[in-house]
Amino acid sequence: MNQPKIAIIGLGYVGLPLARLFATKYPTVGFDINEERVAELMSGTDSTLEVENEVLQSVLVKEPNNENGLFCSTTIEDIRDCDFYVITVPTPVDKNNRPVLTPLIKASETVGKVLSKDNIVIYESTVYPGATEEECIPVLEKVSGLTFNTDFYAGYSPERINPGDKKHTVEKILKVTSGSTPEIGRKVDDLYNSVITAGTHLAPTIKVAEAAKVIENSQRDINIAFVNELAKIFNLMDINTHDVLAAAGTKWNFLPFKPGLVGGHCIGVDPYYLAQKAQEYGYHPEIILAGRRLNDSMGDYVSSEVIKLMIKKDVHIKGANVLVLGITFKENCPDVRNTKVVDVIQSLKEYGTNVTIYDPWANEEEVKEEYGLKSNQTLPSGKFDAIVLAVAHEEFKTIDYSYISNEKLVIYDVKNILVNSDKSL
């Protein structure tokens, strides 16, 4: 195939940047079931801020065709004649931290309806090793009526998008690739290598590529859990954890992890996928789950530390006004998926405080729909007894806190970016 046509299934934080990139060299159709999202993108606007509007507009075409460019659609017929189908849908966990493959299965059903001979279906969503061939391929076969590795083929190339990161964009991050046969692996690798300037790494099997993805974030999760535990220890000793890390970081091989609230769609989720699969094989992953338990406990820990500081300053807890700065899962990014700031907010409310949320990046409607919380994109007026800086947005560094502070104000700086805080994590 000299000029293959590519379909991207799912136009979120992962799918859109990839679709935009492919559209610079190939005819590309982006498919999503969210009509508002598709209409927004076709108007040349990306509310996730992952692709600049000018860059998006430069690749958009008004209708699907065989020329280079991106057409976004909710109509399944618009992806019927594609050669590669790249699935980039979310893979979350439920309230019990069990993997939820429903979006992946539904996307596979959609592709199965338009799949034809010699097509290649590539999965990018984070899964446990074996999920592509054990869970997704049977769906493709059943819906399409085609036979795997005879009529159609598969690949896996784990996404490495870092939301909000304008330096490490998709084409600048080395891409792991794989295929269901050695020949297909090379085709998948060639496809990505044609647009990824950082290069590619062809894994020997799909399972190896799946495993590589799931341990990347599990490793980060465990390392952050370690420094979170250090923060708890050093706080008891009245030692600034960030000062300790700065000193230790002078050694050439010290890993520069920082304490914090571990949320988002990757680090806070991926370890559960690996743990679930390990347990199916009869192995209980002690370190992975211990790291998850510690990181999941940090919301309660932060709120309890805030309450202790308020008590020390003789601030009456019940009915106290607390301002939480930031509700996205990371700084300078509108992504609120699996944000652990909500754990801090819920815990503070359980102490009887009145919590106000200010986040200039977060979509107020999305926060309301996802968590039932009211978030404000403008700084609320009034006076507060405590301020919790939960996310290190640049805007928070320039606030004049004296205008919104009661006399006995407590400032708890989770991210250690302020010079006038009472304490940091």
Backbone torsions as a table, in degrees:
resi	resn	phi	psi	omega
1	MET	NA	111.0	-179.0
2	ASN	-76.2	-37.5	-178.4
3	GLN	-135.7	76.9	-178.2
4	PRO	-68.4	156.2	175.7
5	LYS	-104.6	135.7	-170.7
6	ILE	-118.9	136.1	173.0
7	ALA	-113.4	132.1	175.2
8	ILE	-108.9	120.3	-177.1
9	ILE	-99.8	108.3	-176.8
10	GLY	105.4	114.6	-173.3
11	LEU	-114.9	48.8	178.5
12	GLY	-94.7	-145.7	-176.6
13	TYR	-62.7	-27.1	-179.6
14	VAL	-96.0	-48.7	-172.5
15	GLY	-65.8	-42.4	-176.6
16	LEU	-64.5	-49.8	178.5
17	PRO	-58.6	-36.3	179.3
18	LEU	-69.4	-42.4	178.9
19	ALA	-62.5	-42.0	178.8
20	ARG	-61.3	-41.9	-178.8
21	LEU	-66.8	-47.5	178.7
22	PHE	-61.0	-34.6	-176.5
23	ALA	-65.8	-15.9	177.7
24	THR	-73.4	-18.8	-177.6
25	LYS	-127.7	-15.1	-174.9
26	TYR	-137.6	156.0	168.1
27	PRO	-65.4	124.1	-172.9
28	THR	-133.4	134.1	175.6
29	VAL	-117.9	124.9	175.5
30	GLY	-97.8	126.3	-177.6
31	PHE	-115.4	134.0	176.4
32	ASP	-150.0	146.3	-179.4
33	ILE	-82.1	-10.6	-179.2
34	ASN	-85.6	105.4	-176.2
35	GLU	-63.4	-38.3	179.7
36	GLU	-64.5	-40.4	179.2
37	ARG	-62.9	-45.7	-179.1
38	VAL	-64.6	-42.5	179.2
39	ALA	-62.6	-40.9	178.2
40	GLU	-60.1	-47.5	-177.7
41	LEU	-66.3	-40.3	-179.9
42	MET	-68.9	-18.9	174.6
43	SER	-83.3	-5.9	177.2
44	GLY	91.7	22.8	-178.0
45	THR	-126.5	137.4	176.8
46	ASP	-121.2	108.5	-177.3
47	SER	-71.5	-17.1	177.1
48	THR	-78.3	-13.4	178.9
49	LEU	66.0	16.4	178.8
50	GLU	-78.1	-32.1	177.7
51	VAL	-120.2	124.5	179.0
52	GLU	-62.3	143.4	-174.4
53	ASN	-57.1	-40.3	-179.5
54	GLU	-64.5	-38.4	-179.8
55	VAL	-68.4	-42.3	178.2
56	LEU	-62.5	-46.9	-177.5
57	GLN	-62.8	-27.6	-177.5
58	SER	-69.7	-19.2	-177.8
59	VAL	-111.4	-7.9	-176.9
60	LEU	-68.8	140.9	171.9
61	VAL	-123.9	155.9	-172.3
62	LYS	-80.1	-17.5	179.9
63	GLU	-154.8	154.2	-180.0
64	PRO	-67.6	134.2	178.7
65	ASN	-154.2	-169.4	-178.1
66	ASN	-100.3	17.4	176.7
67	GLU	-100.1	155.6	177.9
68	ASN	-58.8	141.2	179.8
69	GLY	142.9	170.4	-176.4
70	LEU	-116.6	127.1	172.1
71	PHE	-120.3	128.3	-178.9
72	CYS	-104.8	139.4	-171.8
73	SER	-152.5	157.0	170.8
74	THR	-109.6	3.8	-176.7
75	THR	-97.1	121.0	-174.6
76	ILE	-63.9	-30.2	-179.6
77	GLU	-62.8	-23.2	-178.8
78	ASP	-72.2	-12.4	178.3
79	ILE	-112.5	10.9	-174.3
80	ARG	-66.3	-35.6	-172.4
81	ASP	-100.7	28.8	-179.6
82	CYS	-87.6	161.2	-180.0
83	ASP	-101.3	-38.3	176.7
84	PHE	-116.6	135.1	174.0
85	TYR	-118.1	116.5	-177.6
86	VAL	-109.1	117.4	-175.3
87	ILE	-98.9	120.7	-174.7
88	THR	-130.5	50.2	-178.5
89	VAL	-94.3	161.1	-179.1
90	PRO	-67.6	152.0	172.0
91	THR	-130.1	84.9	-176.4
92	PRO	-85.6	-173.9	170.2
93	VAL	-120.3	158.8	179.2
94	ASP	-86.7	-172.4	-175.9
95	LYS	-65.5	-17.2	176.6
96	ASN	-101.2	13.7	177.8
97	ASN	64.0	30.3	174.9
98	ARG	-96.9	139.7	-178.7
99	PRO	-56.5	137.8	177.1
100	VAL	-113.8	107.8	-177.6
101	LEU	-97.1	5.5	-176.1
102	THR	-54.3	-48.3	178.3
103	PRO	-59.6	-36.0	-179.7
104	LEU	-68.2	-42.0	179.1
105	ILE	-66.1	-44.1	179.8
106	LYS	-62.7	-40.9	178.1
107	ALA	-64.8	-38.0	178.1
108	SER	-65.4	-38.1	177.0
109	GLU	-63.0	-41.4	178.8
110	THR	-61.6	-47.7	-180.0
111	VAL	-65.5	-38.0	179.8
112	GLY	-58.1	-30.1	-178.7
113	LYS	-70.9	-22.0	-177.4
114	VAL	-118.2	3.0	-175.8
115	LEU	-66.8	138.3	177.7
116	SER	-134.4	173.7	-173.0
117	LYS	-58.1	137.1	177.5
118	ASP	74.1	4.8	175.5
119	ASN	-68.4	154.1	176.3
120	ILE	-121.9	125.6	179.3
121	VAL	-105.5	120.8	-177.5
122	ILE	-112.1	128.1	178.0
123	TYR	-101.3	137.5	177.0
124	GLU	-117.1	-13.4	-176.1
125	SER	-67.2	144.9	178.3
126	THR	-68.7	127.9	179.7
127	VAL	-143.1	173.0	173.1
128	TYR	-82.1	157.9	180.0
129	PRO	-57.8	125.9	179.5
130	GLY	104.1	-13.6	-174.2
131	ALA	-63.7	-39.3	-178.1
132	THR	-59.5	-50.0	-175.7
133	GLU	-81.9	-27.3	-177.1
134	GLU	-89.5	-32.3	-174.4
135	GLU	-109.4	-41.6	-172.2
136	CYS	-87.1	-45.2	-177.6
137	ILE	-59.3	-43.8	177.2
138	PRO	-58.0	-33.1	177.6
139	VAL	-67.4	-45.0	177.9
140	LEU	-59.4	-43.5	-180.0
141	GLU	-64.4	-44.9	-176.8
142	LYS	-64.2	-46.4	-176.1
143	VAL	-73.7	-39.6	-175.8
144	SER	-83.8	-27.5	-174.2
145	GLY	78.6	8.3	-179.0
146	LEU	-98.4	161.9	-177.7
147	THR	-102.9	130.1	-178.8
148	PHE	-65.1	137.7	179.3
149	ASN	64.2	10.8	170.8
150	THR	-123.2	-53.0	179.5
151	ASP	-97.0	-34.0	178.6
152	PHE	-142.6	167.8	-173.8
153	TYR	-136.3	172.8	-177.7
154	ALA	-138.4	159.6	174.2
155	GLY	-145.1	166.8	175.3
156	TYR	-139.7	127.1	179.3
157	SER	-138.4	94.4	-171.7
158	PRO	-60.7	135.2	178.6
159	GLU	-68.4	146.9	177.2
160	ARG	-131.6	30.1	179.7
161	ILE	-68.1	135.4	175.9
162	ASN	-114.4	96.2	-174.4
163	PRO	-51.2	134.0	177.9
164	GLY	85.3	-8.8	-177.7
165	ASP	-87.9	109.2	-178.8
166	LYS	-90.0	-5.2	178.0
167	LYS	-90.9	-49.2	-179.2
168	HIS	-96.1	72.6	177.9
169	THR	-79.8	169.7	-168.6
170	VAL	-55.2	-40.6	-177.4
171	GLU	-74.5	-14.0	-177.6
172	LYS	-100.1	5.6	179.8
173	ILE	-111.4	122.6	-179.6
174	LEU	-55.9	136.0	-171.3
175	LYS	-109.6	127.9	171.7
176	VAL	-83.2	134.7	-179.7
177	THR	-129.0	163.4	176.2
178	SER	-166.2	163.0	178.5
179	GLY	-143.7	164.0	-176.9
180	SER	-75.2	-13.5	170.1
181	THR	-139.0	161.3	177.9
182	PRO	-55.9	-41.1	-179.6
183	GLU	-64.7	-43.7	179.5
184	ILE	-67.0	-36.5	175.7
185	GLY	-56.5	-42.2	179.5
186	ARG	-67.8	-37.2	178.2
187	LYS	-66.1	-43.3	177.8
188	VAL	-62.8	-43.4	-179.8
189	ASP	-63.5	-42.2	179.1
190	ASP	-63.0	-40.1	-179.8
191	LEU	-60.2	-51.6	-178.9
192	TYR	-68.4	-37.2	-178.7
193	ASN	-63.7	-22.1	-179.3
194	SER	-74.6	-15.8	-178.6
195	VAL	-126.1	-19.6	-178.9
196	ILE	-88.9	106.7	-176.7
197	THR	-70.4	-23.3	179.6
198	ALA	-76.1	-12.5	179.5
199	GLY	97.4	179.7	-177.2
200	THR	-135.0	162.8	173.6
201	HIS	-129.2	113.8	-178.9
202	LEU	-84.8	110.7	177.2
203	ALA	-78.1	152.1	-175.7
204	PRO	-69.0	-28.0	-179.8
205	THR	-144.3	164.8	176.2
206	ILE	-62.8	-41.2	-178.9
207	LYS	-62.5	-37.2	178.0
208	VAL	-63.5	-43.5	179.6
209	ALA	-64.8	-40.5	177.8
210	GLU	-63.0	-44.1	-179.4
211	ALA	-65.2	-39.0	179.4
212	ALA	-60.8	-42.5	-179.6
213	LYS	-64.1	-46.9	-172.4
214	VAL	-70.1	-25.4	179.0
215	ILE	-85.9	-20.4	178.5
216	GLU	-55.5	-51.8	-177.5
217	ASN	-81.5	-25.6	174.4
218	SER	-64.7	-38.7	177.9
219	GLN	-62.9	-45.4	178.3
220	ARG	-63.5	-39.4	-179.4
221	ASP	-61.0	-44.6	-179.6
222	ILE	-65.8	-41.3	179.2
223	ASN	-65.7	-39.0	177.7
224	ILE	-69.1	-36.6	176.5
225	ALA	-60.1	-38.5	178.8
226	PHE	-61.3	-48.0	-178.7
227	VAL	-72.8	-27.5	173.3
228	ASN	-64.6	-39.3	176.9
229	GLU	-66.9	-39.4	175.7
230	LEU	-59.5	-40.6	179.9
231	ALA	-60.5	-41.6	178.4
232	LYS	-63.3	-43.2	-179.5
233	ILE	-65.5	-49.3	-176.5
234	PHE	-69.0	-29.6	175.6
235	ASN	-63.8	-37.4	176.6
236	LEU	-64.3	-31.1	-179.9
237	MET	-89.4	-0.2	-177.5
238	ASP	60.3	42.7	176.7
239	ILE	-115.0	134.6	178.5
240	ASN	-73.0	115.5	-176.1
241	THR	-60.7	-39.9	-177.6
242	HIS	-66.9	-33.5	175.6
243	ASP	-66.4	-38.9	178.2
244	VAL	-63.6	-44.8	-178.5
245	LEU	-66.2	-36.2	177.6
246	ALA	-64.0	-39.9	179.1
247	ALA	-69.2	-46.9	-179.7
248	ALA	-65.3	-29.6	-177.8
249	GLY	-69.3	-7.2	177.0
250	THR	-74.3	-14.2	175.5
251	LYS	-78.0	138.6	-170.2
252	TRP	-60.3	-29.2	-175.8
253	ASN	-111.2	17.5	176.5
254	PHE	-77.3	135.1	-177.5
255	LEU	-87.1	123.5	-171.7
256	PRO	-84.1	67.8	175.6
257	PHE	-96.1	150.8	-179.3
258	LYS	-123.6	151.8	178.4
259	PRO	-70.4	157.7	178.4
260	GLY	167.5	-174.5	177.8
261	LEU	-89.8	120.1	-172.7
262	VAL	-99.3	95.6	178.4
263	GLY	-120.2	-149.8	178.8
264	GLY	88.4	179.8	-174.0
265	HIS	-91.2	0.4	-176.4
266	CYS	-121.5	-72.6	-172.9
267	ILE	-61.2	-37.8	-178.8
268	GLY	-81.3	-2.6	-174.8
269	VAL	-122.1	-46.8	-171.3
270	ASP	-53.6	-40.9	-179.1
271	PRO	-57.9	-30.9	179.6
272	TYR	-68.2	-30.9	177.5
273	TYR	-66.4	-43.2	178.9
274	LEU	-68.7	-41.1	-179.9
275	ALA	-62.9	-41.7	-179.9
276	GLN	-60.1	-45.8	-178.2
277	LYS	-68.2	-38.5	178.9
278	ALA	-60.9	-40.9	-179.0
279	GLN	-68.2	-30.1	175.6
280	GLU	-65.2	-25.0	176.8
281	TYR	-92.5	7.7	176.3
282	GLY	84.5	14.3	179.6
283	TYR	-113.0	130.0	178.1
284	HIS	-95.5	111.0	-176.0
285	PRO	-78.9	96.5	-172.1
286	GLU	-69.2	-48.5	-176.0
287	ILE	-67.4	-43.7	-178.6
288	ILE	-60.3	-48.2	-177.6
289	LEU	-72.8	-31.3	176.8
290	ALA	-65.6	-41.1	176.8
291	GLY	-62.5	-41.0	178.2
292	ARG	-64.0	-44.2	-179.0
293	ARG	-60.8	-43.5	-178.5
294	LEU	-65.6	-45.8	-179.5
295	ASN	-66.6	-35.8	178.0
296	ASP	-69.1	-18.7	-178.3
297	SER	-87.4	-6.0	-170.9
298	MET	-69.5	-27.4	177.2
299	GLY	-61.8	-47.8	177.0
300	ASP	-63.3	-38.2	-179.1
301	TYR	-64.2	-46.1	180.0
302	VAL	-60.8	-46.3	-178.6
303	SER	-63.8	-39.0	179.5
304	SER	-66.3	-36.3	177.0
305	GLU	-65.6	-39.0	177.5
306	VAL	-63.1	-45.4	-179.4
307	ILE	-62.3	-41.0	178.7
308	LYS	-60.7	-43.7	179.0
309	LEU	-64.2	-38.9	178.6
310	MET	-64.4	-41.2	178.8
311	ILE	-63.4	-41.8	179.4
312	LYS	-62.1	-29.1	179.2
313	LYS	-94.7	11.5	178.6
314	ASP	61.4	34.3	174.6
315	VAL	-87.1	126.2	179.0
316	HIS	-67.9	123.6	-171.4
317	ILE	-72.8	-53.4	-176.1
318	LYS	-65.6	122.4	-179.6
319	GLY	87.2	-0.3	178.0
320	ALA	-65.7	146.8	179.8
321	ASN	-96.0	119.8	-177.7
322	VAL	-118.1	130.8	176.7
323	LEU	-104.1	121.1	176.1
324	VAL	-101.1	121.3	-179.1
325	LEU	-95.3	107.4	177.9
326	GLY	100.3	134.5	173.8
327	ILE	-134.8	-4.6	174.1
328	THR	-70.1	165.7	-176.0
329	PHE	-79.9	-13.0	177.8
330	LYS	-154.4	171.4	-174.3
331	GLU	-75.8	150.2	172.2
332	ASN	52.7	44.2	-176.1
333	CYS	-155.8	138.8	-178.2
334	PRO	-84.9	3.0	-173.9
335	ASP	-74.2	118.6	179.8
336	VAL	-108.5	8.0	-178.2
337	ARG	-62.4	127.6	175.0
338	ASN	53.1	37.2	178.2
339	THR	-72.9	135.3	-178.7
340	LYS	-88.5	-1.6	174.7
341	VAL	-63.3	-29.9	179.4
342	VAL	-63.2	-27.8	176.9
343	ASP	-67.2	-38.6	177.1
344	VAL	-63.9	-46.0	-178.2
345	ILE	-62.0	-47.1	-179.4
346	GLN	-61.2	-42.2	-179.4
347	SER	-66.7	-41.4	177.8
348	LEU	-62.4	-38.2	177.8
349	LYS	-65.2	-35.0	179.5
350	GLU	-66.0	-23.1	175.2
351	TYR	-80.6	-5.3	178.1
352	GLY	94.3	12.3	179.7
353	THR	-85.9	158.3	174.5
354	ASN	-97.2	115.8	-173.9
355	VAL	-103.1	129.2	173.7
356	THR	-115.0	136.6	-177.3
357	ILE	-111.6	130.4	174.2
358	TYR	-124.6	120.6	176.3
359	ASP	-148.9	106.5	-178.5
360	PRO	-68.4	-13.6	-178.0
361	TRP	-93.8	-31.0	-171.4
362	ALA	-79.0	139.4	174.8
363	ASN	-74.8	120.6	-174.3
364	GLU	-61.1	-40.9	-179.6
365	GLU	-66.5	-38.8	179.8
366	GLU	-65.6	-41.2	178.1
367	VAL	-63.6	-41.7	179.6
368	LYS	-63.7	-45.0	-178.1
369	GLU	-68.6	-40.4	-174.3
370	GLU	-78.9	-38.2	-171.9
371	TYR	-126.3	-4.0	-178.5
372	GLY	69.0	26.0	-178.0
373	LEU	-115.6	149.0	176.6
374	LYS	-94.3	119.2	176.7
375	SER	-112.8	148.3	-178.2
376	ASN	-116.5	133.5	177.6
377	GLN	-88.6	-7.6	173.6
378	THR	-118.5	149.5	-177.0
379	LEU	-65.5	120.0	-178.6
380	PRO	-65.3	148.7	174.8
381	SER	-83.5	170.3	-179.7
382	GLY	109.0	175.7	-177.9
383	LYS	-112.0	144.3	-176.9
384	PHE	-124.3	148.1	178.9
385	ASP	-87.8	-24.6	179.1
386	ALA	-148.5	144.4	176.1
387	ILE	-126.4	126.6	178.4
388	VAL	-111.7	109.4	176.1
389	LEU	-84.4	100.4	-173.0
390	ALA	-94.6	-25.7	-177.1
391	VAL	-132.3	137.2	-173.1
392	ALA	-88.0	52.8	173.7
393	HIS	-62.9	145.1	179.6
394	GLU	-58.9	-34.3	-177.8
395	GLU	-60.3	-27.0	-175.5
396	PHE	-76.4	-15.6	-178.4
397	LYS	-76.1	-18.3	-174.5
398	THR	-111.2	6.6	178.5
399	ILE	-70.1	137.0	172.6
400	ASP	-89.4	96.2	-172.7
401	TYR	-68.9	-15.6	-179.2
402	SER	-65.5	-27.0	-178.3
403	TYR	-75.8	-18.6	-177.1
404	ILE	-119.2	18.5	-172.3
405	SER	-110.0	135.3	166.3
406	ASN	-77.6	170.7	-172.8
407	GLU	-59.8	-39.8	-175.5
408	LYS	-102.5	39.4	-174.2
409	LEU	-58.9	140.3	171.2
410	VAL	-112.2	127.7	174.4
411	ILE	-115.8	117.6	177.7
412	TYR	-110.5	115.9	-173.9
413	ASP	-103.4	93.5	-178.1
414	VAL	-58.3	-37.8	-172.7
415	LYS	-97.1	-1.0	175.7
416	ASN	57.8	51.0	179.9
417	ILE	-114.8	-7.6	-178.9
418	LEU	-102.8	152.0	179.6
419	VAL	-94.2	-13.5	-174.9
420	ASN	-114.1	25.8	-178.2
421	SER	-83.6	157.7	176.8
422	ASP	-78.1	-32.4	-178.0
423	LYS	-163.3	156.0	174.3
424	SER	-130.9	165.1	-178.6
425	LEU	-70.3	NA	NA
